[in-house]
Amino acid sequence: MHALGLRADIEETFTYPAAVVLGLRIHGTVPPADPRTVVYHVFDVADGLVTRITGYTDRSQALDAAFPRATAAGPEH
């Protein structure tokens, strides 16, 4: 995506015991760039290593995937 001229700005981050969620705003002139849209990437972490990265277009789904019990109480910042 970088070779296509796309760039990402981090809009928000959430950390959980076994995952990190990044909200990313994609900039550029080709899809999926849209300054109104934020995409979410969930980085699953085990023993200090990223074990899986999953993308979401919905913030709630990303937070649920990162730590299902956390969305009822709110994420940690």
PQR file with spaces between the fields and no chain letter, atoms N, CA, C, O and H, PARSE charges and radii, in Angstrom:
ATOM       1  N    MET     1       0.825   -1.192    0.000 -0.4000 1.5000
ATOM       2  CA   MET     1       0.000    0.000    0.000 -0.0000 2.0000
ATOM       3  C    MET     1       0.873    1.261    0.000  0.5500 1.7000
ATOM       4  O    MET     1       0.507    2.284   -0.579 -0.5500 1.4000
ATOM       5  N    HIS     2       2.015    1.167    0.650 -0.4000 1.5000
ATOM       6  CA   HIS     2       2.915    2.310    0.691 -0.0000 2.0000
ATOM       7  C    HIS     2       3.379    2.676   -0.719  0.5500 1.7000
ATOM       8  O    HIS     2       3.491    3.858   -1.043 -0.5500 1.4000
ATOM       9  H    HIS     2       2.312    0.335    1.120  0.4000 1.0000
ATOM      10  N    ALA     3       3.651    1.672   -1.561 -0.4000 1.5000
ATOM      11  CA   ALA     3       4.100    1.918   -2.932 -0.0000 2.0000
ATOM      12  C    ALA     3       3.027    2.610   -3.767  0.5500 1.7000
ATOM      13  O    ALA     3       3.349    3.279   -4.749 -0.5500 1.4000
ATOM      14  H    ALA     3       3.560    0.712   -1.298  0.4000 1.0000
ATOM      15  N    LEU     4       1.753    2.458   -3.389 -0.4000 1.5000
ATOM      16  CA   LEU     4       0.650    3.117   -4.094 -0.0000 2.0000
ATOM      17  C    LEU     4       0.461    4.562   -3.648  0.5500 1.7000
ATOM      18  O    LEU     4      -0.372    5.285   -4.193 -0.5500 1.4000
ATOM      19  H    LEU     4       1.491    1.915   -2.592  0.4000 1.0000
ATOM      20  N    GLY     5       1.240    4.976   -2.652 -0.4000 1.5000
ATOM      21  CA   GLY     5       1.132    6.343   -2.162 -0.0000 2.0000
ATOM      22  C    GLY     5       0.212    6.504   -0.971  0.5500 1.7000
ATOM      23  O    GLY     5      -0.133    7.625   -0.598 -0.5500 1.4000
ATOM      24  H    GLY     5       1.917    4.389   -2.209  0.4000 1.0000
ATOM      25  N    LEU     6      -0.195    5.385   -0.363 -0.4000 1.5000
ATOM      26  CA   LEU     6      -1.066    5.456    0.810 -0.0000 2.0000
ATOM      27  C    LEU     6      -0.243    5.656    2.075  0.5500 1.7000
ATOM      28  O    LEU     6       0.847    5.102    2.219 -0.5500 1.4000
ATOM      29  H    LEU     6       0.085    4.474   -0.665  0.4000 1.0000
ATOM      30  N    ARG     7      -0.781    6.449    2.978 -0.4000 1.5000
ATOM      31  CA   ARG     7      -0.154    6.703    4.274 -0.0000 2.0000
ATOM      32  C    ARG     7      -1.218    6.543    5.358  0.5500 1.7000
ATOM      33  O    ARG     7      -2.411    6.693    5.093 -0.5500 1.4000
ATOM      34  H    ARG     7      -1.666    6.898    2.860  0.4000 1.0000
ATOM      35  N    ALA     8      -0.785    6.243    6.559 -0.4000 1.5000
ATOM      36  CA   ALA     8      -1.723    6.060    7.666 -0.0000 2.0000
ATOM      37  C    ALA     8      -1.319    6.943    8.838  0.5500 1.7000
ATOM      38  O    ALA     8      -0.137    7.071    9.160 -0.5500 1.4000
ATOM      39  H    ALA     8       0.184    6.121    6.773  0.4000 1.0000
ATOM      40  N    ASP     9      -2.316    7.546    9.467 -0.4000 1.5000
ATOM      41  CA   ASP     9      -2.125    8.277   10.723 -0.0000 2.0000
ATOM      42  C    ASP     9      -2.853    7.504   11.814  0.5500 1.7000
ATOM      43  O    ASP     9      -3.971    7.031   11.608 -0.5500 1.4000
ATOM      44  H    ASP     9      -3.275    7.442    9.205  0.4000 1.0000
ATOM      45  N    ILE    10      -2.224    7.378   12.959 -0.4000 1.5000
ATOM      46  CA   ILE    10      -2.864    6.698   14.084 -0.0000 2.0000
ATOM      47  C    ILE    10      -3.837    7.671   14.735  0.5500 1.7000
ATOM      48  O    ILE    10      -3.448    8.746   15.191 -0.5500 1.4000
ATOM      49  H    ILE    10      -1.316    7.762   13.127  0.4000 1.0000
ATOM      50  N    GLU    11      -5.102    7.282   14.772 -0.4000 1.5000
ATOM      51  CA   GLU    11      -6.157    8.095   15.377 -0.0000 2.0000
ATOM      52  C    GLU    11      -6.338    7.782   16.861  0.5500 1.7000
ATOM      53  O    GLU    11      -6.563    8.681   17.671 -0.5500 1.4000
ATOM      54  H    GLU    11      -5.418    6.409   14.402  0.4000 1.0000
ATOM      55  N    GLU    12      -6.238    6.492   17.208 -0.4000 1.5000
ATOM      56  CA   GLU    12      -6.406    6.091   18.608 -0.0000 2.0000
ATOM      57  C    GLU    12      -5.763    4.732   18.815  0.5500 1.7000
ATOM      58  O    GLU    12      -5.584    3.957   17.876 -0.5500 1.4000
ATOM      59  H    GLU    12      -6.056    5.762   16.550  0.4000 1.0000
ATOM      60  N    THR    13      -5.420    4.459   20.072 -0.4000 1.5000
ATOM      61  CA   THR    13      -4.836    3.172   20.433 -0.0000 2.0000
ATOM      62  C    THR    13      -5.514    2.663   21.692  0.5500 1.7000
ATOM      63  O    THR    13      -5.947    3.434   22.548 -0.5500 1.4000
ATOM      64  H    THR    13      -5.565    5.089   20.835  0.4000 1.0000
ATOM      65  N    PHE    14      -5.592    1.354   21.780 -0.4000 1.5000
ATOM      66  CA   PHE    14      -6.121    0.695   22.968 -0.0000 2.0000
ATOM      67  C    PHE    14      -5.192   -0.469   23.272  0.5500 1.7000
ATOM      68  O    PHE    14      -4.770   -1.186   22.365 -0.5500 1.4000
ATOM      69  H    PHE    14      -5.240    0.727   21.085  0.4000 1.0000
ATOM      70  N    THR    15      -4.877   -0.655   24.544 -0.4000 1.5000
ATOM      71  CA   THR    15      -4.037   -1.783   24.933 -0.0000 2.0000
ATOM      72  C    THR    15      -4.799   -2.679   25.893  0.5500 1.7000
ATOM      73  O    THR    15      -5.519   -2.212   26.776 -0.5500 1.4000
ATOM      74  H    THR    15      -5.220   -0.072   25.280  0.4000 1.0000
ATOM      75  N    TYR    16      -4.624   -3.958   25.699 -0.4000 1.5000
ATOM      76  CA   TYR    16      -5.256   -4.988   26.513 -0.0000 2.0000
ATOM      77  C    TYR    16      -4.193   -6.000   26.897  0.5500 1.7000
ATOM      78  O    TYR    16      -3.083   -5.954   26.367 -0.5500 1.4000
ATOM      79  H    TYR    16      -4.040   -4.337   24.982  0.4000 1.0000
ATOM      80  N    PRO    17      -4.506   -6.909   27.802 -0.5600 1.5000
ATOM      81  CA   PRO    17      -3.488   -7.881   28.222  0.2800 2.0000
ATOM      82  C    PRO    17      -2.896   -8.703   27.072  0.5500 1.7000
ATOM      83  O    PRO    17      -1.710   -9.032   27.105 -0.5500 1.4000
ATOM      84  N    ALA    18      -3.692   -9.036   26.066 -0.4000 1.5000
ATOM      85  CA   ALA    18      -3.182   -9.891   24.980 -0.0000 2.0000
ATOM      86  C    ALA    18      -3.394   -9.289   23.598  0.5500 1.7000
ATOM      87  O    ALA    18      -3.336  -10.007   22.599 -0.5500 1.4000
ATOM      88  H    ALA    18      -4.655   -8.768   26.039  0.4000 1.0000
ATOM      89  N    ALA    19      -3.638   -7.979   23.522 -0.4000 1.5000
ATOM      90  CA   ALA    19      -3.863   -7.363   22.212 -0.0000 2.0000
ATOM      91  C    ALA    19      -3.657   -5.855   22.280  0.5500 1.7000
ATOM      92  O    ALA    19      -3.742   -5.234   23.339 -0.5500 1.4000
ATOM      93  H    ALA    19      -3.684   -7.396   24.333  0.4000 1.0000
ATOM      94  N    VAL    20      -3.384   -5.292   21.104 -0.4000 1.5000
ATOM      95  CA   VAL    20      -3.312   -3.847   20.918 -0.0000 2.0000
ATOM      96  C    VAL    20      -4.187   -3.517   19.728  0.5500 1.7000
ATOM      97  O    VAL    20      -4.149   -4.216   18.715 -0.5500 1.4000
ATOM      98  H    VAL    20      -3.315   -5.797   20.244  0.4000 1.0000
ATOM      99  N    VAL    21      -4.983   -2.451   19.838 -0.4000 1.5000
ATOM     100  CA   VAL    21      -5.837   -2.015   18.740 -0.0000 2.0000
ATOM     101  C    VAL    21      -5.358   -0.646   18.277  0.5500 1.7000
ATOM     102  O    VAL    21      -5.175    0.265   19.085 -0.5500 1.4000
ATOM     103  H    VAL    21      -5.015   -1.883   20.661  0.4000 1.0000
ATOM     104  N    LEU    22      -5.157   -0.511   16.969 -0.4000 1.5000
ATOM     105  CA   LEU    22      -4.822    0.779   16.381 -0.0000 2.0000
ATOM     106  C    LEU    22      -5.968    1.223   15.479  0.5500 1.7000
ATOM     107  O    LEU    22      -6.426    0.463   14.626 -0.5500 1.4000
ATOM     108  H    LEU    22      -5.306   -1.251   16.313  0.4000 1.0000
ATOM     109  N    GLY    23      -6.421    2.441   15.671 -0.4000 1.5000
ATOM     110  CA   GLY    23      -7.365    3.057   14.752 -0.0000 2.0000
ATOM     111  C    GLY    23      -6.563    3.886   13.770  0.5500 1.7000
ATOM     112  O    GLY    23      -5.857    4.809   14.175 -0.5500 1.4000
ATOM     113  H    GLY    23      -6.049    3.058   16.364  0.4000 1.0000
ATOM     114  N    LEU    24      -6.659    3.572   12.481 -0.4000 1.5000
ATOM     115  CA   LEU    24      -5.823    4.194   11.461 -0.0000 2.0000
ATOM     116  C    LEU    24      -6.660    4.949   10.438  0.5500 1.7000
ATOM     117  O    LEU    24      -7.629    4.411    9.901 -0.5500 1.4000
ATOM     118  H    LEU    24      -7.232    2.821   12.152  0.4000 1.0000
ATOM     119  N    ARG    25      -6.289    6.185   10.173 -0.4000 1.5000
ATOM     120  CA   ARG    25      -6.904    6.958    9.099 -0.0000 2.0000
ATOM     121  C    ARG    25      -5.971    6.865    7.894  0.5500 1.7000
ATOM     122  O    ARG    25      -4.807    7.257    7.975 -0.5500 1.4000
ATOM     123  H    ARG    25      -5.502    6.622   10.609  0.4000 1.0000
ATOM     124  N    ILE    26      -6.484    6.344    6.772 -0.4000 1.5000
ATOM     125  CA   ILE    26      -5.689    6.112    5.573 -0.0000 2.0000
ATOM     126  C    ILE    26      -5.796    7.320    4.644  0.5500 1.7000
ATOM     127  O    ILE    26      -6.896    7.776    4.332 -0.5500 1.4000
ATOM     128  H    ILE    26      -7.429    6.026    6.706  0.4000 1.0000
ATOM     129  N    HIS    27      -4.646    7.832    4.203 -0.4000 1.5000
ATOM     130  CA   HIS    27      -4.601    8.983    3.289 -0.0000 2.0000
ATOM     131  C    HIS    27      -3.966    8.568    1.975  0.5500 1.7000
ATOM     132  O    HIS    27      -3.048    7.748    1.960 -0.5500 1.4000
ATOM     133  H    HIS    27      -3.752    7.461    4.456  0.4000 1.0000
ATOM     134  N    GLY    28      -4.445    9.124    0.879 -0.4000 1.5000
ATOM     135  CA   GLY    28      -3.874    8.865   -0.435 -0.0000 2.0000
ATOM     136  C    GLY    28      -4.905    9.136   -1.513  0.5500 1.7000
ATOM     137  O    GLY    28      -5.963    9.707   -1.253 -0.5500 1.4000
ATOM     138  H    GLY    28      -5.191    9.790    0.892  0.4000 1.0000
ATOM     139  N    THR    29      -4.580    8.717   -2.726 -0.4000 1.5000
ATOM     140  CA   THR    29      -5.473    8.980   -3.858 -0.0000 2.0000
ATOM     141  C    THR    29      -6.131    7.725   -4.407  0.5500 1.7000
ATOM     142  O    THR    29      -6.886    7.809   -5.375 -0.5500 1.4000
ATOM     143  H    THR    29      -3.720    8.253   -2.937  0.4000 1.0000
ATOM     144  N    VAL    30      -5.864    6.556   -3.813 -0.4000 1.5000
ATOM     145  CA   VAL    30      -6.471    5.305   -4.268 -0.0000 2.0000
ATOM     146  C    VAL    30      -7.175    4.628   -3.095  0.5500 1.7000
ATOM     147  O    VAL    30      -6.800    4.850   -1.943 -0.5500 1.4000
ATOM     148  H    VAL    30      -5.250    6.488   -3.026  0.4000 1.0000
ATOM     149  N    PRO    31      -8.199    3.799   -3.372 -0.5600 1.5000
ATOM     150  CA   PRO    31      -8.865    3.074   -2.276  0.2800 2.0000
ATOM     151  C    PRO    31      -7.849    2.224   -1.524  0.5500 1.7000
ATOM     152  O    PRO    31      -6.936    1.688   -2.153 -0.5500 1.4000
ATOM     153  N    PRO    32      -7.966    2.079   -0.226 -0.5600 1.5000
ATOM     154  CA   PRO    32      -9.074    2.450    0.646  0.2800 2.0000
ATOM     155  C    PRO    32      -8.959    3.841    1.255  0.5500 1.7000
ATOM     156  O    PRO    32      -9.598    4.110    2.272 -0.5500 1.4000
ATOM     157  N    ALA    33      -8.182    4.716    0.680 -0.4000 1.5000
ATOM     158  CA   ALA    33      -8.009    6.058    1.238 -0.0000 2.0000
ATOM     159  C    ALA    33      -9.316    6.830    1.208  0.5500 1.7000
ATOM     160  O    ALA    33      -9.956    6.953    0.164 -0.5500 1.4000
ATOM     161  H    ALA    33      -7.663    4.498   -0.146  0.4000 1.0000
ATOM     162  N    ASP    34      -9.698    7.342    2.352 -0.4000 1.5000
ATOM     163  CA   ASP    34     -10.880    8.186    2.492 -0.0000 2.0000
ATOM     164  C    ASP    34     -10.703    8.929    3.808  0.5500 1.7000
ATOM     165  O    ASP    34     -10.726    8.302    4.867 -0.5500 1.4000
ATOM     166  H    ASP    34      -9.177    7.242    3.200  0.4000 1.0000
ATOM     167  N    PRO    35     -10.529   10.236    3.773 -0.5600 1.5000
ATOM     168  CA   PRO    35     -10.226   10.979    5.002  0.2800 2.0000
ATOM     169  C    PRO    35     -11.318   10.891    6.065  0.5500 1.7000
ATOM     170  O    PRO    35     -11.078   11.254    7.217 -0.5500 1.4000
ATOM     171  N    ARG    36     -12.499   10.422    5.710 -0.4000 1.5000
ATOM     172  CA   ARG    36     -13.576   10.288    6.702 -0.0000 2.0000
ATOM     173  C    ARG    36     -13.581    8.923    7.376  0.5500 1.7000
ATOM     174  O    ARG    36     -14.316    8.721    8.342 -0.5500 1.4000
ATOM     175  H    ARG    36     -12.695   10.127    4.775  0.4000 1.0000
ATOM     176  N    THR    37     -12.783    7.990    6.893 -0.4000 1.5000
ATOM     177  CA   THR    37     -12.850    6.610    7.363 -0.0000 2.0000
ATOM     178  C    THR    37     -11.647    6.254    8.221  0.5500 1.7000
ATOM     179  O    THR    37     -10.508    6.585    7.892 -0.5500 1.4000
ATOM     180  H    THR    37     -12.186    8.154    6.108  0.4000 1.0000
ATOM     181  N    VAL    38     -11.920    5.580    9.314 -0.4000 1.5000
ATOM     182  CA   VAL    38     -10.868    5.026   10.164 -0.0000 2.0000
ATOM     183  C    VAL    38     -11.025    3.514   10.133  0.5500 1.7000
ATOM     184  O    VAL    38     -12.126    2.996   10.316 -0.5500 1.4000
ATOM     185  H    VAL    38     -12.845    5.311    9.581  0.4000 1.0000
ATOM     186  N    VAL    39      -9.925    2.805    9.902 -0.4000 1.5000
ATOM     187  CA   VAL    39      -9.928    1.346    9.966 -0.0000 2.0000
ATOM     188  C    VAL    39      -9.192    0.927   11.232  0.5500 1.7000
ATOM     189  O    VAL    39      -8.369    1.675   11.759 -0.5500 1.4000
ATOM     190  H    VAL    39      -9.030    3.226    9.753  0.4000 1.0000
ATOM     191  N    TYR    40      -9.494   -0.264   11.709 -0.4000 1.5000
ATOM     192  CA   TYR    40      -8.937   -0.739   12.972 -0.0000 2.0000
ATOM     193  C    TYR    40      -8.167   -2.027   12.746  0.5500 1.7000
ATOM     194  O    TYR    40      -8.646   -2.937   12.069 -0.5500 1.4000
ATOM     195  H    TYR    40     -10.163   -0.871   11.280  0.4000 1.0000
ATOM     196  N    HIS    41      -6.974   -2.101   13.313 -0.4000 1.5000
ATOM     197  CA   HIS    41      -6.168   -3.309   13.246 -0.0000 2.0000
ATOM     198  C    HIS    41      -5.955   -3.805   14.666  0.5500 1.7000
ATOM     199  O    HIS    41      -5.544   -3.058   15.553 -0.5500 1.4000
ATOM     200  H    HIS    41      -6.585   -1.362   13.863  0.4000 1.0000
ATOM     201  N    VAL    42      -6.248   -5.092   14.858 -0.4000 1.5000
ATOM     202  CA   VAL    42      -6.050   -5.741   16.148 -0.0000 2.0000
ATOM     203  C    VAL    42      -4.792   -6.582   16.049  0.5500 1.7000
ATOM     204  O    VAL    42      -4.697   -7.474   15.206 -0.5500 1.4000
ATOM     205  H    VAL    42      -6.582   -5.699   14.137  0.4000 1.0000
ATOM     206  N    PHE    43      -3.828   -6.297   16.909 -0.4000 1.5000
ATOM     207  CA   PHE    43      -2.590   -7.050   16.975 -0.0000 2.0000
ATOM     208  C    PHE    43      -2.677   -7.966   18.197  0.5500 1.7000
ATOM     209  O    PHE    43      -2.600   -7.495   19.332 -0.5500 1.4000
ATOM     210  H    PHE    43      -3.905   -5.572   17.594  0.4000 1.0000
ATOM     211  N    ASP    44      -2.837   -9.268   17.969 -0.4000 1.5000
ATOM     212  CA   ASP    44      -2.830  -10.232   19.072 -0.0000 2.0000
ATOM     213  C    ASP    44      -1.382  -10.443   19.496  0.5500 1.7000
ATOM     214  O    ASP    44      -0.492  -10.593   18.659 -0.5500 1.4000
ATOM     215  H    ASP    44      -2.900   -9.650   17.047  0.4000 1.0000
ATOM     216  N    VAL    45      -1.160  -10.451   20.814 -0.4000 1.5000
ATOM     217  CA   VAL    45       0.193  -10.530   21.358 -0.0000 2.0000
ATOM     218  C    VAL    45       0.286  -11.689   22.340  0.5500 1.7000
ATOM     219  O    VAL    45      -0.589  -11.870   23.187 -0.5500 1.4000
ATOM     220  H    VAL    45      -1.883  -10.329   21.494  0.4000 1.0000
ATOM     221  N    ALA    46       1.360  -12.475   22.217 -0.4000 1.5000
ATOM     222  CA   ALA    46       1.637  -13.558   23.168 -0.0000 2.0000
ATOM     223  C    ALA    46       3.143  -13.579   23.421  0.5500 1.7000
ATOM     224  O    ALA    46       3.937  -13.592   22.480 -0.5500 1.4000
ATOM     225  H    ALA    46       2.070  -12.327   21.529  0.4000 1.0000
ATOM     226  N    ASP    47       3.523  -13.582   24.672 -0.4000 1.5000
ATOM     227  CA   ASP    47       4.938  -13.612   25.056 -0.0000 2.0000
ATOM     228  C    ASP    47       5.739  -12.502   24.383  0.5500 1.7000
ATOM     229  O    ASP    47       6.888  -12.714   23.995 -0.5500 1.4000
ATOM     230  H    ASP    47       2.878  -13.571   25.437  0.4000 1.0000
ATOM     231  N    GLY    48       5.141  -11.326   24.243 -0.4000 1.5000
ATOM     232  CA   GLY    48       5.827  -10.181   23.681 -0.0000 2.0000
ATOM     233  C    GLY    48       5.931  -10.163   22.163  0.5500 1.7000
ATOM     234  O    GLY    48       6.574   -9.276   21.601 -0.5500 1.4000
ATOM     235  H    GLY    48       4.207  -11.155   24.558  0.4000 1.0000
ATOM     236  N    LEU    49       5.308  -11.130   21.489 -0.4000 1.5000
ATOM     237  CA   LEU    49       5.357  -11.203   20.027 -0.0000 2.0000
ATOM     238  C    LEU    49       3.962  -11.046   19.435  0.5500 1.7000
ATOM     239  O    LEU    49       2.981  -11.531   19.999 -0.5500 1.4000
ATOM     240  H    LEU    49       4.787  -11.850   21.946  0.4000 1.0000
ATOM     241  N    VAL    50       3.881  -10.368   18.299 -0.4000 1.5000
ATOM     242  CA   VAL    50       2.611  -10.265   17.581 -0.0000 2.0000
ATOM     243  C    VAL    50       2.353  -11.607   16.912  0.5500 1.7000
ATOM     244  O    VAL    50       3.165  -12.076   16.115 -0.5500 1.4000
ATOM     245  H    VAL    50       4.678   -9.974   17.840  0.4000 1.0000
ATOM     246  N    THR    51       1.218  -12.225   17.237 -0.4000 1.5000
ATOM     247  CA   THR    51       0.903  -13.556   16.700 -0.0000 2.0000
ATOM     248  C    THR    51      -0.118  -13.513   15.575  0.5500 1.7000
ATOM     249  O    THR    51      -0.230  -14.464   14.801 -0.5500 1.4000
ATOM     250  H    THR    51       0.558  -11.844   17.884  0.4000 1.0000
ATOM     251  N    ARG    52      -0.868  -12.412   15.478 -0.4000 1.5000
ATOM     252  CA   ARG    52      -1.864  -12.282   14.420 -0.0000 2.0000
ATOM     253  C    ARG    52      -2.255  -10.816   14.306  0.5500 1.7000
ATOM     254  O    ARG    52      -2.295  -10.092   15.301 -0.5500 1.4000
ATOM     255  H    ARG    52      -0.777  -11.640   16.107  0.4000 1.0000
ATOM     256  N    ILE    53      -2.544  -10.387   13.077 -0.4000 1.5000
ATOM     257  CA   ILE    53      -3.056   -9.042   12.827 -0.0000 2.0000
ATOM     258  C    ILE    53      -4.347   -9.198   12.045  0.5500 1.7000
ATOM     259  O    ILE    53      -4.370   -9.839   10.995 -0.5500 1.4000
ATOM     260  H    ILE    53      -2.511  -10.975   12.269  0.4000 1.0000
ATOM     261  N    THR    54      -5.428   -8.610   12.558 -0.4000 1.5000
ATOM     262  CA   THR    54      -6.729   -8.697   11.910 -0.0000 2.0000
ATOM     263  C    THR    54      -7.269   -7.292   11.703  0.5500 1.7000
ATOM     264  O    THR    54      -7.211   -6.463   12.611 -0.5500 1.4000
ATOM     265  H    THR    54      -5.410   -8.089   13.411  0.4000 1.0000
ATOM     266  N    GLY    55      -7.797   -7.015   10.505 -0.4000 1.5000
ATOM     267  CA   GLY    55      -8.347   -5.706   10.192 -0.0000 2.0000
ATOM     268  C    GLY    55      -9.853   -5.676   10.327  0.5500 1.7000
ATOM     269  O    GLY    55     -10.531   -6.662   10.038 -0.5500 1.4000
ATOM     270  H    GLY    55      -7.844   -7.688    9.767  0.4000 1.0000
ATOM     271  N    TYR    56     -10.377   -4.538   10.769 -0.4000 1.5000
ATOM     272  CA   TYR    56     -11.812   -4.321   10.939 -0.0000 2.0000
ATOM     273  C    TYR    56     -12.170   -2.924   10.446  0.5500 1.7000
ATOM     274  O    TYR    56     -11.363   -1.998   10.530 -0.5500 1.4000
ATOM     275  H    TYR    56      -9.826   -3.737   11.004  0.4000 1.0000
ATOM     276  N    THR    57     -13.368   -2.785    9.941 -0.4000 1.5000
ATOM     277  CA   THR    57     -13.867   -1.458    9.584 -0.0000 2.0000
ATOM     278  C    THR    57     -14.741   -0.900   10.694  0.5500 1.7000
ATOM     279  O    THR    57     -15.052    0.291   10.692 -0.5500 1.4000
ATOM     280  H    THR    57     -14.023   -3.537    9.872  0.4000 1.0000
ATOM     281  N    ASP    58     -15.140   -1.735   11.642 -0.4000 1.5000
ATOM     282  CA   ASP    58     -16.017   -1.326   12.732 -0.0000 2.0000
ATOM     283  C    ASP    58     -15.243   -1.309   14.050  0.5500 1.7000
ATOM     284  O    ASP    58     -14.634   -2.308   14.432 -0.5500 1.4000
ATOM     285  H    ASP    58     -14.887   -2.703   11.644  0.4000 1.0000
ATOM     286  N    ARG    59     -15.271   -0.193   14.724 -0.4000 1.5000
ATOM     287  CA   ARG    59     -14.531   -0.009   15.982 -0.0000 2.0000
ATOM     288  C    ARG    59     -14.985   -1.004   17.053  0.5500 1.7000
ATOM     289  O    ARG    59     -14.151   -1.615   17.722 -0.5500 1.4000
ATOM     290  H    ARG    59     -15.766    0.619   14.413  0.4000 1.0000
ATOM     291  N    SER    60     -16.292   -1.170   17.219 -0.4000 1.5000
ATOM     292  CA   SER    60     -16.803   -2.075   18.255 -0.0000 2.0000
ATOM     293  C    SER    60     -16.365   -3.511   18.012  0.5500 1.7000
ATOM     294  O    SER    60     -16.002   -4.216   18.953 -0.5500 1.4000
ATOM     295  H    SER    60     -16.970   -0.674   16.676  0.4000 1.0000
ATOM     296  N    GLN    61     -16.395   -3.947   16.763 -0.4000 1.5000
ATOM     297  CA   GLN    61     -15.958   -5.310   16.452 -0.0000 2.0000
ATOM     298  C    GLN    61     -14.478   -5.492   16.759  0.5500 1.7000
ATOM     299  O    GLN    61     -14.073   -6.534   17.275 -0.5500 1.4000
ATOM     300  H    GLN    61     -16.690   -3.374   15.998  0.4000 1.0000
ATOM     301  N    ALA    62     -13.676   -4.492   16.446 -0.4000 1.5000
ATOM     302  CA   ALA    62     -12.241   -4.570   16.735 -0.0000 2.0000
ATOM     303  C    ALA    62     -11.994   -4.655   18.233  0.5500 1.7000
ATOM     304  O    ALA    62     -11.181   -5.462   18.683 -0.5500 1.4000
ATOM     305  H    ALA    62     -14.004   -3.645   16.027  0.4000 1.0000
ATOM     306  N    LEU    63     -12.688   -3.831   19.008 -0.4000 1.5000
ATOM     307  CA   LEU    63     -12.510   -3.855   20.462 -0.0000 2.0000
ATOM     308  C    LEU    63     -12.998   -5.166   21.057  0.5500 1.7000
ATOM     309  O    LEU    63     -12.369   -5.706   21.968 -0.5500 1.4000
ATOM     310  H    LEU    63     -13.348   -3.175   18.642  0.4000 1.0000
ATOM     311  N    ASP    64     -14.112   -5.683   20.554 -0.4000 1.5000
ATOM     312  CA   ASP    64     -14.605   -6.986   21.016 -0.0000 2.0000
ATOM     313  C    ASP    64     -13.612   -8.094   20.706  0.5500 1.7000
ATOM     314  O    ASP    64     -13.399   -8.989   21.524 -0.5500 1.4000
ATOM     315  H    ASP    64     -14.623   -5.245   19.814  0.4000 1.0000
ATOM     316  N    ALA    65     -13.001   -8.037   19.519 -0.4000 1.5000
ATOM     317  CA   ALA    65     -12.035   -9.057   19.134 -0.0000 2.0000
ATOM     318  C    ALA    65     -10.780   -8.982   19.999  0.5500 1.7000
ATOM     319  O    ALA    65     -10.172  -10.009   20.302 -0.5500 1.4000
ATOM     320  H    ALA    65     -13.174   -7.311   18.854  0.4000 1.0000
ATOM     321  N    ALA    66     -10.392   -7.780   20.393 -0.4000 1.5000
ATOM     322  CA   ALA    66      -9.182   -7.597   21.188 -0.0000 2.0000
ATOM     323  C    ALA    66      -9.361   -8.092   22.617  0.5500 1.7000
ATOM     324  O    ALA    66      -8.460   -8.708   23.186 -0.5500 1.4000
ATOM     325  H    ALA    66     -10.885   -6.946   20.147  0.4000 1.0000
ATOM     326  N    PHE    67     -10.508   -7.825   23.182 -0.4000 1.5000
ATOM     327  CA   PHE    67     -10.763   -8.215   24.570 -0.0000 2.0000
ATOM     328  C    PHE    67     -12.262   -8.161   24.803  0.5500 1.7000
ATOM     329  O    PHE    67     -12.786   -7.124   25.211 -0.5500 1.4000
ATOM     330  H    PHE    67     -11.240   -7.324   22.719  0.4000 1.0000
ATOM     331  N    PRO    68     -12.956   -9.251   24.551 -0.5600 1.5000
ATOM     332  CA   PRO    68     -14.434   -9.251   24.557  0.2800 2.0000
ATOM     333  C    PRO    68     -15.075   -8.679   25.818  0.5500 1.7000
ATOM     334  O    PRO    68     -16.118   -8.031   25.728 -0.5500 1.4000
ATOM     335  N    ARG    69     -14.482   -8.898   26.985 -0.4000 1.5000
ATOM     336  CA   ARG    69     -15.101   -8.406   28.224 -0.0000 2.0000
ATOM     337  C    ARG    69     -14.862   -6.927   28.451  0.5500 1.7000
ATOM     338  O    ARG    69     -15.514   -6.333   29.310 -0.5500 1.4000
ATOM     339  H    ARG    69     -13.635   -9.424   27.058  0.4000 1.0000
ATOM     340  N    ALA    70     -13.958   -6.314   27.716 -0.4000 1.5000
ATOM     341  CA   ALA    70     -13.583   -4.927   27.984 -0.0000 2.0000
ATOM     342  C    ALA    70     -14.599   -3.926   27.473  0.5500 1.7000
ATOM     343  O    ALA    70     -14.704   -2.839   28.042 -0.5500 1.4000
ATOM     344  H    ALA    70     -13.428   -6.796   27.018  0.4000 1.0000
ATOM     345  N    THR    71     -15.355   -4.236   26.426 -0.4000 1.5000
ATOM     346  CA   THR    71     -16.228   -3.232   25.851 -0.0000 2.0000
ATOM     347  C    THR    71     -17.388   -2.875   26.767  0.5500 1.7000
ATOM     348  O    THR    71     -17.954   -1.787   26.653 -0.5500 1.4000
ATOM     349  H    THR    71     -15.270   -5.119   25.964  0.4000 1.0000
ATOM     350  N    ALA    72     -17.743   -3.764   27.662 -0.4000 1.5000
ATOM     351  CA   ALA    72     -18.816   -3.446   28.614 -0.0000 2.0000
ATOM     352  C    ALA    72     -18.347   -2.376   29.608  0.5500 1.7000
ATOM     353  O    ALA    72     -19.132   -1.521   30.020 -0.5500 1.4000
ATOM     354  H    ALA    72     -17.283   -4.647   27.755  0.4000 1.0000
ATOM     355  N    ALA    73     -17.069   -2.427   29.989 -0.4000 1.5000
ATOM     356  CA   ALA    73     -16.533   -1.481   30.960 -0.0000 2.0000
ATOM     357  C    ALA    73     -15.788   -0.329   30.303  0.5500 1.7000
ATOM     358  O    ALA    73     -15.509    0.677   30.955 -0.5500 1.4000
ATOM     359  H    ALA    73     -16.431   -3.121   29.655  0.4000 1.0000
ATOM     360  N    GLY    74     -15.464   -0.461   29.024 -0.4000 1.5000
ATOM     361  CA   GLY    74     -14.693    0.571   28.325 -0.0000 2.0000
ATOM     362  C    GLY    74     -13.239    0.159   28.229  0.5500 1.7000
ATOM     363  O    GLY    74     -12.722   -0.475   29.149 -0.5500 1.4000
ATOM     364  H    GLY    74     -15.691   -1.279   28.494  0.4000 1.0000
ATOM     365  N    PRO    75     -12.567    0.501   27.147 -0.5600 1.5000
ATOM     366  CA   PRO    75     -11.176    0.107   26.953  0.2800 2.0000
ATOM     367  C    PRO    75     -10.203    0.907   27.810  0.5500 1.7000
ATOM     368  O    PRO    75     -10.510    2.000   28.286 -0.5500 1.4000
ATOM     369  N    GLU    76      -9.035    0.333   27.989 -0.4000 1.5000
ATOM     370  CA   GLU    76      -7.942    1.026   28.665 -0.0000 2.0000
ATOM     371  C    GLU    76      -7.221    1.870   27.634  0.5500 1.7000
ATOM     372  O    GLU    76      -7.054    1.428   26.497 -0.5500 1.4000
ATOM     373  H    GLU    76      -8.785   -0.555   27.602  0.4000 1.0000
ATOM     374  N    HIS    77      -6.789    3.066   27.990 -0.4000 1.5000
ATOM     375  CA   HIS    77      -6.027    3.913   27.058 -0.0000 2.0000
ATOM     376  C    HIS    77      -4.594    3.971   27.500  0.5500 1.7000
ATOM     377  O    HIS    77      -3.776    4.630   26.858 -0.5500 1.4000
ATOM     378  H    HIS    77      -6.924    3.424   28.914  0.4000 1.0000
